[in-house]
C-alpha cells in the first residue's frame, strides 16, 4: 500500500532531529505552553494550544480540528457553517519544528506553524494534503514552480495600517495621530508603539529596515526585509499578530482595514516581487543571542541572479523574463484582484480616485498610478493588495499568473507613464479595468481559469462560499448611508 502525504511528512528527512532540537530549545528557554497554528482562508491565525510537555506527542500525532476551522468556523446568512458542515471529517494538523519560536510578550509561550492533512480515516484520500490549507498550497505551488522554471519568487510586503484610539465603549475613537505624511513629529507621537512593534518583530525574526508616518490618521508603515515567498507570508502573518498584542498593551486598536476614514489615503500592502536563480539561505539573528527558536525564522535567502534586472540598452526596462512575468501579471490582474483586495472595504480604496490606488491593468516606471509599478531595477510592485489580504493566497495567485506569462510568452505592452487619473476617458478605452467591488472581483476570479487555479481543490469552494456570503451580507445590511439618503426622501 502506498504511503500517504501525512506519513511521508512524518518520515521526512531530519524531522526526528528537528523534533529533538525543539525539545532542547523548550528546556533552554523554559517554554511552558505552545500554540499550534495555521492560517484560515481570510488570514486569521487558528489552531490549538498544549503544555510544552506534550511536544513529542503533538509532533508525532498532531491535533484534530473540524475542517470548517479553515473558514474561521463562521456561519452564513442561512445559519449554516461556511464550506464545511458539522458532519464533515476532522483535519489533522502536524507541526513544522523549524518554525518553532518563542513569543516575546510572554516568554513562557511559543508558537509553531502546522501543515494540514485530511483525516487519517477519511473515506476519500485519507492522510492527503488538505487543499483548504492556504499555507501548504503555497509551499507546494512554489516548489513546483521552482522545479519547472528554476526560478524562486522572492517577495517583500509593505503593510500600512492605522493605530486608532479606543473609546470608553471599546470602539474606535479616531486615529491616534494627525494625517501628516512623512512628518517625523507625528511618527514620534507613536514612538512607544512603533518601538515596541520593532522590538517584538526582531525577536520573531523580522529584519526591520525602515518606517514612516503615512498620510492618514495614525497610519504607520514599518517594513522588513524581503525573502522567499512563504517565509515572507509567515512574517506578515506574524507582524499582524504582534501588532494586535502591542495594541492590547497600549489600549489602542491595530486597524488593518484598508479604509476606515474617508478623504484620506487607505492602507495598502504593496507586494514587491522578484524572480531569482540560485542563492542560498543564510542565518540573520537580527540581534538575538541566543535565538528564541530554531534557525528557520531567522533565515533569509541571499545572493543569486535577479532575472528581472534590465538586460538591454534601456536601464529601466526589465529583461526578457521580467517582461514575460509582467505580461502574466497584467493578463490576470483582474482575476487576481480579489485575492489582494479581499473585503468589501478594500474597494473603498480603489474607488477613492487620486490616492494612488490602481485602477487598470497597466504598468509603468515609478508610476504610482499604474496597476504594477517597476519600482526599481529588478523589482515589481504589485499594487492591488491591502493589509487585510491573505498573503498565502496572494502568493499562489502571483505564481500562477507569472507562470502563465512565462509559458505563453505574454507581452505586457509598453510602459504607461502618464497620471491615469488625469486621462480616465482614454484609460477606459485602452486598458482592462480592475473590479470595483467585492462582488465584481469574485466574478472576475470565477472567469479566469489561471487565477482560479491558485485555489486548488477545496480551497476554491471555501474561498468562494465565504466571500460570496460576505458580499451578500453586505448587500442585505441597512447602513447609516441608507438612513442618511433615503429616510426622508419622500414625499
C-alpha angles and dihedrals in degrees: 000000000000117000118248128240088253093054092046089051092053091046095047119133116279095004094121089049091050092048090054091046090056090052090054090049091049089055094044094050096035092236112186103178137027132203113213102204142182133172125253128220091271096045098261118145110243134173145088139285134221138175112275089245087074095059099109093046091049092046090054101038107016124201131292123226136164115275089237090072087081085066093045089259087269127152129232131230090281092053092251121133111259117253097341129049127215089262092063122110123259123257123229118229117200121191123240102222095204090065093058110131138166118239108239095210092058111019092193088071132069135181134213130188118236138209116225129226138180114262117285092237097039113140091227122050097338113205094011123136111282106240092206088067100102094191094050090048092054093051094050094044092049091049090052092047091051092048094051101038102024086229132123122212112224119190138191122188130203105209109197114189140159131243108216130193114245115229125217089265090055093249127118115285100186134289118312096233138029121275096253112137117226092354107149091205090062090043087052092052088064095041095114088055099042094046092052090048090051092047093053093041094054090047088056097049102267111139098214112208112169146343145182145180111264129208103272128078110284092354117154133173116200115179133203132195119283122246146156109333097251096045089050090052089050090051094049089051090048091047092056091047094053092045088057089053093049089050090055091051093051099037090243134123118246099213119196093168107123101232119015091152132051124228096022132082120287126229111266128182103211110202114215116199140183136173119229140189116209126346130138139236116260130185115249108182092185090212098315117134114193100021112245090223141001124313102264099076087054096046124105128182112243135190131359130118120305104218093195092069117114114267103179138056094288106083090202102046115096119239124256096280090046094052092049091048089050089049090056093049093051093044090058105025091107092055092043096049095090091056091059097030098041105158138063088248092054091075093056083073094051094045096050096086121210100035095100096260117144122258107167142040096255139111138215146174108268088333105147092191094061124096092240121024124206087218098177137350106293097014137091123198112212104204106186093090134091133191094268094064126113104243093203092058090043090051093052090047093053091048093052093047093047091046090054091049091053095044097046095033093232116197112223093203125227124326117265110226101172126098100261093206090064093051103040096141093053093042092055090058096043106041140040109254123230118242113274100203138036090249092052090047092054090050090051091051091049091054096048112078094190094050090044091054088067086074102057126190114337093356092081093053093046092050096044095044091050098044097040088054091047090053093047091050090052093049090049095048121100107223138191087258090060091052094047094049104035109023096093102013091121146091 
